[in-house]
Amino acid sequence: MRVGIGLCAEPDPGAGASIAAAQAARALGGAAPDLAVVFASGEHLREPGALLDAVREHLGSVALVGCGAGGVLGDGRELESGTAVAIWAAALDGASALPFRAHADGEGRISLTDAPPLGRGDAVVLLCDPYTFHADALLEELAVRAPGVPVLGGLSSGRTADGEAALLIDGEVVREGAVGLVLEGVETLPCVSQGAAPMGPEMTITAAEGNVIHELAGRPALSAIEHAIGQLPASQRALVARGLLIGIVIDAARPEYEQGDFLVRGVLGADPRTGAVAVGAPVQAGQVVRLHARDARSADEDLRQALRLRAQALGGERPAGALVFSCNGRGRGMFGAADHDAAAVARELGGAPAAGFFAAGEIGPVGPRSFLHGFTATIAVFPR
């Protein structure tokens, strides 16, 4: 597998896409591309059709998906706002990439167009419009259809000048739903950095209903959480005061739980009278939870550690490339400096070609299935 990327801030949609596509094509070193993933922001969304034409002029009729973005990243840089286009192209060496569309009817039922059956060894790249499609519903369906198949991607964060979605698939601009790629025979290492640090003790849910935790370790949930917070060091209590999160263990079969084993969700509210606590995910008795909090330091450490684990899994060999989906709440707003996530990916993956966008929600696996996240960086790492 070979990967080439292009990144351009030229404001003219045709010219900018042409420059970025030419860069990506040159980086493939003469190999014919099989697929392209395109992220465009600013003025490029005024004429997404022109952008598509320019990409296909340089890369040919490859399997292509893409979306509008609030900002893009590539080559160790982040262009968080303004006008830019990032193009990620790959030659698959005998493997295949199959584009598909997803729709939801008025009752929320999901239908897929052109999606092949999923099997072991496959992976999915998924880009959704958050205003016309519920990614959670499709992720639940994919978890049933294809257990263990990783899904990575994000929610589109940029729209056209007339306020419509800008999803790209092959030579078409799509105004609603979701687009994706099924990668058949493409080895994929998922990386999910949730950017939140666990703290305090692990606690087992002993009573719950829906997304409401009634009891933790036999005590009213609110009382157990308040007690756990009271035992924290002052520095950690200060982080919790900015926003308490709950980490929920998804794969209970593991002998012990590390930072990446928790699905991190916000606390939506609590009832002081009953002691019940509502969280942003369904829960059930027997699950293990732990308090979490988010800050720039823990987010930086979590991302670097997650990337190093993938690098170690490759035996130190530089991967072919990576697709990056970073939350639009990260960047300068979280880290206080430019290029944080893009630079971390470049550094920890040995300068492997990587591109992506700032998403309005990120998709990636925790344990055996994939979820929609917030404030995360989810990364698809592709070995050579």
Secondary structure, DSSP 8 states (H G I E B T S, - for coil): -EEEEEEE--SSHHHHHHHHHHHHHHHTTT----EEEEEEEGGGGG-HHHHHHHHHHHH-S-EEEEEE-S-EEETTEEE-SSSEEEEEEEE-TT-EEEEEEEEE-TT--EEEES-----TT-EEEEEE-TTT--HHHHHHHHHHHSTT--EEEEE-----TTS---EEETTEEE-SSEEEEEEES---EEEEE--EEEEEEEEEEEEEETTEEEEETTEEHHHHHHHHHHTS-HHHHHHHHH--EEEEES-TTSSS--GGGEEEEEEEEEETTTTEEEESS---TT-EEEEEEE-HHHHHHHHHHHHHHHHHHTTT---SEEEEEEETTSHHHHHSSTTHHHHHHHHHTTT--EEEEEESSEEEEETTEEEEESS-EEEEEE--
